[in-house]
Amino acid sequence: MKFFRKYLFPPLYGLFFYTIIRLVSDLTNEYKFWHRAFRQNAAEIGGVILFSYLLTRLPPYFVRKFSSKTGRQQGRTIFIEFGQILLTALTLGTVASVLIHIAADDYPIGIDDLVITNVLISLFMLLHYAILRGNSFIKAYIEQKVLVEKVRNDQLQTELKFLKAQYHPHFLFNALNTIYFQMDEDVLGAKQSVEKFSELLRYQLYDQQQTVSVSQEIRYLANFIQLQQTRSSERLRLTVHFDPGLDGQQVYPLLFLPLVENAFKYVGGDYHISIAASLQDSTIRLEVENGVPKDIPIKKVNNERGIGLENLQRRLELLYPDKHTLTAEKKENTFVAVLTLQYKSPEFREHNQ
């Protein structure tokens, strides 16, 4: 393509230009150019082709010249651009016409030939320049859009890392507190808790912008639930059910945990917790319910859980835009949180690795 544009396009351009000139000029009178001597026609055609190598390089030159200028493209600026190109075209057209007619022994040049040549050269140059300039505008616009998207993506990645960093200390303090109190009563249990804690921590170090199978997320929740049970009262009634169909579906990690952790943290009243995850068509549904004292106002319950749920909500907005729902409300003596996600197929992860 570069070879064609540099070496083949100019002579084709010149032949096309010469044909247009001859059609316009010869149709207006009885004189036909093919009635002339071959040497005259060859001199004209050769001169037009040589001139075309210069003519086809001028529009790109002006595009580079004016594209280097910054600022908004206003009417006055565009007028100046086209004015300079038009003046250059008229000057070159006049000079080239005179030289070509001298070479073809057809001098002095007729005023009609001069006018036709300059008009066509001006139109060809302005059209060629307008096309190239338009392409440069489009290219600059696309590059700007790509840059904006890159900046936006970088900002979202930074925000996700910040949200993850916010969550980690909260989890660490709770887990370490559990192990600390176990050390006084059950050293063996404390060792097992440390093992569970190490598994949980290793999983949390996973890149949150990469998806995992939902079975991995469920195993993580199961380990977390076991760790929390060691610090819970014997009065706790815990019900856990994970749909067997939840296996290879791809989800982003650590989105289910905040709801489960909140349930253990704020359980009260009749001291029950119910955790259920199910598969519904292309949606994964997690419902977490825990008892709360009847006399606690709804506003207080929502305020106590606000930071964790706001963090989760923002991560969902970044990772699952328009593909999730999250509700949390107090119903009599229970607090119910429901999260739904439109999961990705297992092939999605293989395609992106």
GUPAKOL-777039 format. One record per residue (C-alpha): x, y, z; residue in three letters; residue number from 0. Coordinates in Angstrom, 2 decimals. Layout:
N
+---------+---------+---------+-----+-----+
|      px |      py |      pz | res |   n |
+---------+---------+---------+-----+-----+
|       X |       Y |       Z | Ala | NUM |
...
+---------+---------+---------+-----+-----+
END
This chain:
353
+---------+---------+---------+-----+-----+
|      px |      py |      pz | res |   n |
+---------+---------+---------+-----+-----+
|    0.00 |    0.00 |    0.00 | Met |   0 |
|    2.81 |    2.43 |    0.78 | Lys |   1 |
|    4.52 |    1.61 |   -2.55 | Phe |   2 |
|    1.27 |    2.17 |   -4.45 | Phe |   3 |
|    0.57 |    5.47 |   -2.68 | Arg |   4 |
|    4.10 |    6.74 |   -3.25 | Lys |   5 |
|    4.91 |    5.57 |   -6.79 | Tyr |   6 |
|    1.80 |    4.36 |   -8.63 | Leu |   7 |
|   -0.92 |    6.67 |   -7.38 | Phe |   8 |
|    0.62 |    9.95 |   -8.72 | Pro |   9 |
|    0.78 |    8.84 |  -12.42 | Pro |  10 |
|   -2.75 |    7.42 |  -12.23 | Leu |  11 |
|   -3.85 |   10.64 |  -10.60 | Tyr |  12 |
|   -2.14 |   12.63 |  -13.39 | Gly |  13 |
|   -3.71 |   10.56 |  -16.20 | Leu |  14 |
|   -7.14 |   10.95 |  -14.65 | Phe |  15 |
|   -6.57 |   14.69 |  -14.25 | Phe |  16 |
|   -5.35 |   15.02 |  -17.86 | Tyr |  17 |
|   -8.38 |   13.09 |  -19.14 | Thr |  18 |
|  -10.75 |   15.42 |  -17.30 | Ile |  19 |
|   -9.02 |   18.49 |  -18.76 | Ile |  20 |
|   -9.22 |   17.13 |  -22.29 | Arg |  21 |
|  -12.85 |   16.11 |  -21.96 | Leu |  22 |
|  -13.78 |   19.56 |  -20.68 | Val |  23 |
|  -11.73 |   21.52 |  -23.24 | Ser |  24 |
|  -12.29 |   19.38 |  -26.35 | Asp |  25 |
|  -16.03 |   19.01 |  -25.89 | Leu |  26 |
|  -16.44 |   22.79 |  -26.16 | Thr |  27 |
|  -14.86 |   23.06 |  -29.61 | Asn |  28 |
|  -14.19 |   21.05 |  -32.74 | Glu |  29 |
|  -10.47 |   20.68 |  -32.00 | Tyr |  30 |
|   -9.54 |   17.20 |  -30.75 | Lys |  31 |
|   -6.25 |   16.54 |  -29.00 | Phe |  32 |
|   -5.68 |   13.19 |  -30.74 | Trp |  33 |
|   -5.48 |   15.03 |  -34.07 | His |  34 |
|   -2.21 |   16.63 |  -32.94 | Arg |  35 |
|    1.27 |   15.20 |  -33.35 | Ala |  36 |
|    2.12 |   12.34 |  -30.99 | Phe |  37 |
|    5.13 |   14.29 |  -29.63 | Arg |  38 |
|    2.86 |   17.10 |  -28.38 | Gln |  39 |
|    0.49 |   14.73 |  -26.62 | Asn |  40 |
|    3.38 |   12.76 |  -25.10 | Ala |  41 |
|    4.97 |   15.97 |  -23.82 | Ala |  42 |
|    1.68 |   17.08 |  -22.23 | Glu |  43 |
|    0.97 |   13.69 |  -20.66 | Ile |  44 |
|    4.55 |   13.37 |  -19.40 | Gly |  45 |
|    4.47 |   16.88 |  -17.97 | Gly |  46 |
|    1.13 |   16.26 |  -16.21 | Val |  47 |
|    2.43 |   13.00 |  -14.68 | Ile |  48 |
|    5.59 |   14.68 |  -13.39 | Leu |  49 |
|    3.52 |   17.54 |  -12.01 | Phe |  50 |
|    1.21 |   15.04 |  -10.30 | Ser |  51 |
|    4.05 |   13.74 |   -8.11 | Tyr |  52 |
|    4.26 |   17.24 |   -6.63 | Leu |  53 |
|    0.50 |   17.79 |   -6.61 | Leu |  54 |
|   -0.26 |   14.61 |   -4.63 | Thr |  55 |
|    2.33 |   15.47 |   -1.96 | Arg |  56 |
|    1.00 |   18.93 |   -1.20 | Leu |  57 |
|   -2.28 |   17.99 |    0.60 | Pro |  58 |
|   -0.47 |   15.65 |    3.08 | Pro |  59 |
|    2.10 |   18.41 |    3.64 | Tyr |  60 |
|   -0.63 |   20.91 |    4.54 | Phe |  61 |
|   -2.34 |   18.34 |    6.78 | Val |  62 |
|    0.88 |   17.86 |    8.77 | Arg |  63 |
|    1.42 |   21.61 |    8.88 | Lys |  64 |
|   -2.02 |   22.53 |   10.19 | Phe |  65 |
|   -2.46 |   19.43 |   12.39 | Ser |  66 |
|    0.58 |   20.49 |   14.41 | Ser |  67 |
|   -1.29 |   23.59 |   15.51 | Lys |  68 |
|   -3.19 |   23.21 |   18.77 | Thr |  69 |
|   -6.48 |   24.78 |   19.73 | Gly |  70 |
|  -10.03 |   24.54 |   18.53 | Arg |  71 |
|  -10.74 |   24.54 |   14.79 | Gln |  72 |
|  -12.74 |   27.72 |   14.28 | Gln |  73 |
|  -14.15 |   29.14 |   11.05 | Gly |  74 |
|  -11.36 |   31.69 |   10.62 | Arg |  75 |
|   -8.67 |   29.02 |   11.01 | Thr |  76 |
|  -10.28 |   26.75 |    8.41 | Ile |  77 |
|  -10.65 |   29.72 |    6.03 | Phe |  78 |
|   -6.93 |   30.45 |    6.36 | Ile |  79 |
|   -6.03 |   26.79 |    5.69 | Glu |  80 |
|   -8.12 |   26.54 |    2.53 | Phe |  81 |
|   -6.96 |   30.01 |    1.43 | Gly |  82 |
|   -3.31 |   28.99 |    1.57 | Gln |  83 |
|   -4.01 |   25.75 |   -0.30 | Ile |  84 |
|   -6.02 |   27.57 |   -2.97 | Leu |  85 |
|   -3.29 |   30.17 |   -3.48 | Leu |  86 |
|   -0.67 |   27.42 |   -3.78 | Thr |  87 |
|   -2.84 |   25.51 |   -6.25 | Ala |  88 |
|   -3.38 |   28.56 |   -8.46 | Leu |  89 |
|    0.32 |   29.41 |   -8.48 | Thr |  90 |
|    1.42 |   25.86 |   -9.30 | Leu |  91 |
|   -1.35 |   25.46 |  -11.86 | Gly |  92 |
|   -0.29 |   28.58 |  -13.74 | Thr |  93 |
|    3.40 |   27.70 |  -13.71 | Val |  94 |
|    2.82 |   24.06 |  -14.67 | Ala |  95 |
|    0.43 |   25.00 |  -17.49 | Ser |  96 |
|    2.93 |   27.41 |  -19.02 | Val |  97 |
|    5.83 |   24.93 |  -18.79 | Leu |  98 |
|    3.82 |   22.03 |  -20.20 | Ile |  99 |
|    2.55 |   24.11 |  -23.14 | His | 100 |
|    6.09 |   25.26 |  -23.91 | Ile | 101 |
|    7.30 |   21.64 |  -23.86 | Ala | 102 |
|    4.46 |   20.68 |  -26.23 | Ala | 103 |
|    5.18 |   23.58 |  -28.65 | Asp | 104 |
|    1.72 |   24.97 |  -27.91 | Asp | 105 |
|    2.65 |   28.40 |  -26.61 | Tyr | 106 |
|    1.28 |   30.97 |  -25.94 | Pro | 107 |
|   -1.30 |   29.25 |  -23.74 | Ile | 108 |
|   -4.95 |   30.10 |  -24.30 | Gly | 109 |
|   -6.84 |   31.83 |  -21.53 | Ile | 110 |
|   -9.54 |   29.10 |  -21.55 | Asp | 111 |
|   -6.92 |   26.35 |  -21.06 | Asp | 112 |
|   -5.38 |   28.31 |  -18.19 | Leu | 113 |
|   -8.73 |   28.86 |  -16.47 | Val | 114 |
|   -9.85 |   25.24 |  -16.86 | Ile | 115 |
|   -6.52 |   23.92 |  -15.59 | Thr | 116 |
|   -6.47 |   26.18 |  -12.51 | Asn | 117 |
|  -10.08 |   25.47 |  -11.63 | Val | 118 |
|   -9.59 |   21.70 |  -11.82 | Leu | 119 |
|   -6.29 |   21.77 |   -9.93 | Ile | 120 |
|   -7.86 |   23.88 |   -7.18 | Ser | 121 |
|  -10.86 |   21.55 |   -6.89 | Leu | 122 |
|   -8.70 |   18.42 |   -6.86 | Phe | 123 |
|   -6.34 |   19.82 |   -4.22 | Met | 124 |
|   -9.10 |   21.12 |   -1.97 | Leu | 125 |
|  -11.00 |   17.83 |   -2.21 | Leu | 126 |
|   -7.86 |   15.77 |   -1.56 | His | 127 |
|   -6.96 |   17.98 |    1.41 | Tyr | 128 |
|  -10.50 |   17.86 |    2.84 | Ala | 129 |
|  -10.47 |   14.05 |    2.75 | Ile | 130 |
|   -7.05 |   13.79 |    4.42 | Leu | 131 |
|   -7.91 |   16.46 |    6.98 | Arg | 132 |
|  -11.15 |   14.71 |    7.83 | Gly | 133 |
|   -9.29 |   11.43 |    8.31 | Asn | 134 |
|   -6.81 |   13.17 |   10.60 | Ser | 135 |
|   -9.68 |   14.58 |   12.69 | Phe | 136 |
|  -11.26 |   11.14 |   12.96 | Ile | 137 |
|   -7.94 |    9.53 |   13.90 | Lys | 138 |
|   -7.29 |   12.19 |   16.55 | Ala | 139 |
|  -10.81 |   11.74 |   17.92 | Tyr | 140 |
|  -10.40 |    7.95 |   18.16 | Ile | 141 |
|   -7.00 |    8.32 |   19.85 | Glu | 142 |
|   -8.53 |   10.76 |   22.33 | Gln | 143 |
|  -11.39 |    8.37 |   23.08 | Lys | 144 |
|   -8.94 |    5.50 |   23.60 | Val | 145 |
|   -6.87 |    7.67 |   25.93 | Leu | 146 |
|   -9.96 |    8.68 |   27.91 | Val | 147 |
|  -11.02 |    5.03 |   28.22 | Glu | 148 |
|   -7.53 |    4.07 |   29.38 | Lys | 149 |
|   -7.52 |    6.81 |   32.01 | Val | 150 |
|  -11.01 |    5.79 |   33.13 | Arg | 151 |
|   -9.97 |    2.12 |   33.34 | Asn | 152 |
|   -6.89 |    3.05 |   35.36 | Asp | 153 |
|   -9.07 |    5.05 |   37.74 | Gln | 154 |
|  -11.47 |    2.12 |   38.18 | Leu | 155 |
|   -8.59 |   -0.28 |   38.84 | Gln | 156 |
|   -7.19 |    2.11 |   41.44 | Thr | 157 |
|  -10.60 |    2.38 |   43.09 | Glu | 158 |
|  -11.00 |   -1.40 |   43.17 | Leu | 159 |
|   -7.62 |   -1.78 |   44.85 | Lys | 160 |
|   -8.59 |    0.88 |   47.37 | Phe | 161 |
|  -11.87 |   -0.88 |   48.16 | Leu | 162 |
|   -9.99 |   -4.16 |   48.59 | Lys | 163 |
|   -7.47 |   -2.49 |   50.89 | Ala | 164 |
|  -10.36 |   -1.11 |   52.97 | Gln | 165 |
|  -11.78 |   -4.56 |   53.47 | Tyr | 166 |
|   -8.61 |   -6.47 |   54.41 | His | 167 |
|   -7.93 |   -4.86 |   57.83 | Pro | 168 |
|  -11.53 |   -5.52 |   58.87 | His | 169 |
|  -11.18 |   -9.21 |   58.07 | Phe | 170 |
|   -7.74 |   -9.54 |   59.66 | Leu | 171 |
|   -8.81 |   -8.02 |   62.97 | Phe | 172 |
|  -11.84 |  -10.32 |   63.26 | Asn | 173 |
|   -9.86 |  -13.48 |   62.43 | Ala | 174 |
|   -6.94 |  -12.64 |   64.73 | Leu | 175 |
|   -9.36 |  -11.81 |   67.54 | Asn | 176 |
|  -10.98 |  -15.24 |   67.16 | Thr | 177 |
|   -7.63 |  -17.06 |   67.30 | Ile | 178 |
|   -6.48 |  -14.94 |   70.26 | Tyr | 179 |
|   -9.36 |  -16.08 |   72.49 | Phe | 180 |
|   -9.04 |  -19.68 |   71.33 | Gln | 181 |
|   -5.45 |  -19.83 |   72.56 | Met | 182 |
|   -6.58 |  -19.76 |   76.21 | Asp | 183 |
|   -9.10 |  -22.59 |   75.93 | Glu | 184 |
|   -8.33 |  -24.78 |   72.90 | Asp | 185 |
|   -4.77 |  -24.74 |   71.55 | Val | 186 |
|   -5.49 |  -27.49 |   69.02 | Leu | 187 |
|   -8.55 |  -25.61 |   67.81 | Gly | 188 |
|   -6.48 |  -22.44 |   67.57 | Ala | 189 |
|   -3.98 |  -24.26 |   65.33 | Lys | 190 |
|   -6.81 |  -25.43 |   63.08 | Gln | 191 |
|   -8.15 |  -21.88 |   62.99 | Ser | 192 |
|   -4.71 |  -20.62 |   61.94 | Val | 193 |
|   -4.77 |  -23.12 |   59.06 | Glu | 194 |
|   -8.22 |  -21.93 |   58.02 | Lys | 195 |
|   -7.10 |  -18.35 |   58.38 | Phe | 196 |
|   -4.04 |  -18.94 |   56.16 | Ser | 197 |
|   -6.27 |  -20.47 |   53.46 | Glu | 198 |
|   -8.62 |  -17.50 |   53.64 | Leu | 199 |
|   -5.80 |  -15.00 |   53.51 | Leu | 200 |
|   -4.15 |  -16.74 |   50.56 | Arg | 201 |
|   -7.43 |  -16.56 |   48.65 | Tyr | 202 |
|   -7.86 |  -12.87 |   49.45 | Gln | 203 |
|   -4.53 |  -12.10 |   47.84 | Leu | 204 |
|   -5.99 |  -13.24 |   44.52 | Tyr | 205 |
|   -6.41 |  -10.51 |   41.90 | Asp | 206 |
|   -9.97 |   -9.25 |   42.25 | Gln | 207 |
|  -10.06 |   -8.23 |   38.59 | Gln | 208 |
|   -9.74 |  -11.87 |   37.50 | Gln | 209 |
|  -12.70 |  -14.21 |   37.70 | Thr | 210 |
|  -12.72 |  -17.51 |   39.57 | Val | 211 |
|  -15.11 |  -20.45 |   39.51 | Ser | 212 |
|  -18.00 |  -20.08 |   41.92 | Val | 213 |
|  -16.99 |  -23.40 |   43.51 | Ser | 214 |
|  -13.78 |  -21.72 |   44.73 | Gln | 215 |
|  -15.83 |  -18.88 |   46.18 | Glu | 216 |
|  -18.10 |  -21.38 |   47.94 | Ile | 217 |
|  -15.12 |  -23.25 |   49.44 | Arg | 218 |
|  -13.84 |  -19.92 |   50.70 | Tyr | 219 |
|  -17.21 |  -19.13 |   52.30 | Leu | 220 |
|  -17.31 |  -22.60 |   53.89 | Ala | 221 |
|  -13.88 |  -22.07 |   55.49 | Asn | 222 |
|  -14.93 |  -18.62 |   56.68 | Phe | 223 |
|  -18.14 |  -20.00 |   58.19 | Ile | 224 |
|  -16.19 |  -22.70 |   60.04 | Gln | 225 |
|  -13.81 |  -20.08 |   61.40 | Leu | 226 |
|  -16.70 |  -17.91 |   62.58 | Gln | 227 |
|  -18.46 |  -20.84 |   64.24 | Gln | 228 |
|  -15.52 |  -21.26 |   66.62 | Thr | 229 |
|  -16.18 |  -17.81 |   68.11 | Arg | 230 |
|  -19.98 |  -18.01 |   68.03 | Ser | 231 |
|  -22.26 |  -18.89 |   70.89 | Ser | 232 |
|  -23.64 |  -22.41 |   71.18 | Glu | 233 |
|  -27.10 |  -20.86 |   70.89 | Arg | 234 |
|  -26.46 |  -20.04 |   67.25 | Leu | 235 |
|  -28.74 |  -21.88 |   64.81 | Arg | 236 |
|  -26.92 |  -21.99 |   61.50 | Leu | 237 |
|  -28.38 |  -23.20 |   58.21 | Thr | 238 |
|  -26.18 |  -23.34 |   55.10 | Val | 239 |
|  -27.18 |  -24.55 |   51.65 | His | 240 |
|  -25.19 |  -24.26 |   48.44 | Phe | 241 |
|  -26.82 |  -25.38 |   45.19 | Asp | 242 |
|  -24.92 |  -28.39 |   43.72 | Pro | 243 |
|  -25.28 |  -26.73 |   40.30 | Gly | 244 |
|  -22.89 |  -23.99 |   41.39 | Leu | 245 |
|  -19.60 |  -25.23 |   40.02 | Asp | 246 |
|  -17.71 |  -23.77 |   37.05 | Gly | 247 |
|  -19.61 |  -20.50 |   36.63 | Gln | 248 |
|  -17.18 |  -17.56 |   36.62 | Gln | 249 |
|  -17.55 |  -14.77 |   39.18 | Val | 250 |
|  -15.31 |  -12.08 |   40.62 | Tyr | 251 |
|  -14.02 |  -13.09 |   44.09 | Pro | 252 |
|  -14.93 |  -11.78 |   47.55 | Leu | 253 |
|  -18.35 |  -10.38 |   46.66 | Leu | 254 |
|  -20.38 |  -12.87 |   48.70 | Phe | 255 |
|  -18.30 |  -12.60 |   51.86 | Leu | 256 |
|  -19.43 |   -9.15 |   53.16 | Pro | 257 |
|  -23.04 |  -10.34 |   53.49 | Leu | 258 |
|  -22.01 |  -13.51 |   55.33 | Val | 259 |
|  -19.59 |  -11.64 |   57.58 | Glu | 260 |
|  -22.23 |   -9.05 |   58.48 | Asn | 261 |
|  -24.64 |  -11.82 |   59.45 | Ala | 262 |
|  -22.16 |  -13.27 |   61.99 | Phe | 263 |
|  -21.20 |   -9.82 |   63.23 | Lys | 264 |
|  -24.73 |   -8.50 |   63.87 | Tyr | 265 |
|  -26.68 |  -11.68 |   64.66 | Val | 266 |
|  -29.02 |  -11.31 |   67.64 | Gly | 267 |
|  -32.61 |  -11.89 |   68.67 | Gly | 268 |
|  -33.38 |  -15.59 |   68.28 | Asp | 269 |
|  -29.77 |  -16.04 |   67.16 | Tyr | 270 |
|  -30.24 |  -17.72 |   63.81 | His | 271 |
|  -28.36 |  -17.38 |   60.51 | Ile | 272 |
|  -29.48 |  -18.76 |   57.17 | Ser | 273 |
|  -27.13 |  -18.75 |   54.15 | Ile | 274 |
|  -28.35 |  -20.03 |   50.78 | Ala | 275 |
|  -26.82 |  -19.78 |   47.32 | Ala | 276 |
|  -28.71 |  -21.00 |   44.28 | Ser | 277 |
|  -28.48 |  -21.07 |   40.50 | Leu | 278 |
|  -31.37 |  -19.56 |   38.53 | Gln | 279 |
|  -30.91 |  -19.67 |   34.75 | Asp | 280 |
|  -27.93 |  -17.33 |   34.11 | Ser | 281 |
|  -28.08 |  -15.78 |   37.57 | Thr | 282 |
|  -26.46 |  -16.69 |   40.88 | Ile | 283 |
|  -28.53 |  -15.74 |   43.92 | Arg | 284 |
|  -27.16 |  -15.44 |   47.46 | Leu | 285 |
|  -29.59 |  -14.84 |   50.31 | Glu | 286 |
|  -28.30 |  -14.26 |   53.83 | Val | 287 |
|  -30.71 |  -13.91 |   56.76 | Glu | 288 |
|  -29.90 |  -13.37 |   60.41 | Asn | 289 |
|  -31.91 |  -12.64 |   63.51 | Gly | 290 |
|  -31.83 |   -9.18 |   65.12 | Val | 291 |
|  -33.44 |   -7.89 |   68.31 | Pro | 292 |
|  -37.01 |   -6.67 |   67.73 | Lys | 293 |
|  -36.46 |   -3.36 |   69.51 | Asp | 294 |
|  -33.59 |   -2.21 |   67.22 | Ile | 295 |
|  -34.83 |    0.47 |   64.77 | Pro | 296 |
|  -34.44 |   -0.19 |   61.05 | Ile | 297 |
|  -32.42 |    3.01 |   60.67 | Lys | 298 |
|  -29.88 |    1.86 |   63.26 | Lys | 299 |
|  -29.47 |   -1.54 |   61.57 | Val | 300 |
|  -28.86 |    0.11 |   58.19 | Asn | 301 |
|  -26.38 |    2.60 |   59.64 | Asn | 302 |
|  -24.36 |   -0.10 |   61.41 | Glu | 303 |
|  -23.98 |   -2.06 |   58.17 | Arg | 304 |
|  -23.56 |    0.96 |   55.92 | Gly | 305 |
|  -19.78 |    0.92 |   55.40 | Ile | 306 |
|  -19.55 |   -2.74 |   54.42 | Gly | 307 |
|  -22.59 |   -2.63 |   52.15 | Leu | 308 |
|  -21.50 |    0.64 |   50.51 | Glu | 309 |
|  -18.10 |   -0.89 |   49.79 | Asn | 310 |
|  -19.76 |   -3.97 |   48.30 | Leu | 311 |
|  -22.22 |   -1.89 |   46.29 | Gln | 312 |
|  -19.43 |    0.16 |   44.73 | Arg | 313 |
|  -17.44 |   -2.95 |   43.79 | Arg | 314 |
|  -20.55 |   -4.42 |   42.18 | Leu | 315 |
|  -21.08 |   -1.25 |   40.17 | Glu | 316 |
|  -17.50 |   -1.46 |   38.88 | Leu | 317 |
|  -17.41 |   -5.19 |   38.19 | Leu | 318 |
|  -21.05 |   -5.91 |   37.26 | Tyr | 319 |
|  -22.55 |   -2.73 |   35.76 | Pro | 320 |
|  -26.28 |   -3.36 |   35.10 | Asp | 321 |
|  -25.75 |   -7.07 |   35.80 | Lys | 322 |
|  -26.46 |   -7.30 |   39.53 | His | 323 |
|  -28.96 |   -6.49 |   42.24 | Thr | 324 |
|  -28.34 |   -5.96 |   45.95 | Leu | 325 |
|  -31.07 |   -5.50 |   48.54 | Thr | 326 |
|  -30.78 |   -5.36 |   52.33 | Ala | 327 |
|  -33.70 |   -4.74 |   54.68 | Glu | 328 |
|  -35.00 |   -5.50 |   58.16 | Lys | 329 |
|  -38.14 |   -7.64 |   58.36 | Lys | 330 |
|  -39.62 |   -7.81 |   61.87 | Glu | 331 |
|  -36.93 |   -9.66 |   63.84 | Asn | 332 |
|  -34.69 |  -10.60 |   60.91 | Thr | 333 |
|  -32.33 |   -8.83 |   58.56 | Phe | 334 |
|  -32.29 |  -10.12 |   54.99 | Val | 335 |
|  -29.70 |   -9.37 |   52.31 | Ala | 336 |
|  -30.04 |  -10.69 |   48.76 | Val | 337 |
|  -27.40 |  -10.48 |   46.03 | Leu | 338 |
|  -27.88 |  -11.61 |   42.42 | Thr | 339 |
|  -25.17 |  -11.75 |   39.76 | Leu | 340 |
|  -25.29 |  -12.57 |   36.07 | Gln | 341 |
|  -22.42 |  -15.01 |   35.94 | Tyr | 342 |
|  -19.96 |  -15.69 |   33.09 | Lys | 343 |
|  -19.63 |  -19.07 |   31.44 | Ser | 344 |
|  -16.54 |  -21.23 |   32.17 | Pro | 345 |
|  -15.34 |  -20.58 |   28.59 | Glu | 346 |
|  -15.03 |  -16.87 |   29.47 | Phe | 347 |
|  -12.02 |  -17.48 |   31.72 | Arg | 348 |
|  -10.32 |  -19.78 |   29.19 | Glu | 349 |
|  -10.76 |  -17.15 |   26.50 | His | 350 |
|   -9.23 |  -14.42 |   28.66 | Asn | 351 |
|   -6.21 |  -16.37 |   29.89 | Gln | 352 |
+---------+---------+---------+-----+-----+
END
